[in-house]
């Protein structure tokens, strides 16, 4: 009988997710100067990308770089292809935003987030700091 219910209504709501995959990220707001009130780049606007990591896991993923992001470009959306998958909800998701430079990258901001395997929210707004905010769109595996 239970298998018939699962077949008719699906697994969502009946079981906790086993993983969460980030498919899209939208940069909602960001600081356009560093903590010393200097522009991220001397001669242009920042070249922004994201890094996703799962605590206790060696692998990480980086988004493509958007060159020359200005305030008028926000909100700016990235497709994460392939998506980044949080494989163990006991771990935290670390999201970092960088300005890519020729020889190195400047950290714009970073934060850790905990998710609950029983929560199936598909759009999350994450505040990495007071002036750095992103929205992630996710899918779940059950």
Steps between C-alpha positions, in 0.01 A plus 500: 500500500779746589675442168175588319481829692862581413434412136194726484634799693878476463764501770507870589359558845523131589877465522791731566713607206830316453664790315442857380633637170555871434395571143478881487651784700392861489724771636250736663737751657873535565750759617683667214788599727716296736530556875755780433250685277697416185339374181550128444684577177697817427405525136161330478206353685538162678509169314274292724476126558377263771664208677290229668641257752358245737672490841679168564514429125806569285317581176383848409346668200540843344262689276589674179644851532290796396733779390440858599197471730366843589226610739262552209546129404346380826325272547727276288423131446738208449409151382710250696582231245545239615320586820677482836362223721496504880522126561474485880264727691713455814759719324470872441499669161777758466427770242775744402486789255820615329632770271723326247827674422784410265721317752267453795148562625369733767250358747190721497325295766432151631262326739388154614141380490319202650211332324247249630442185295131524585459852357421499129515877437616552142609866519723626781616857561835493677665798671876455488541838673300822547572610144548166322190298417430216259203286409550133416255279316532134587360157425493196729563130468293270722 
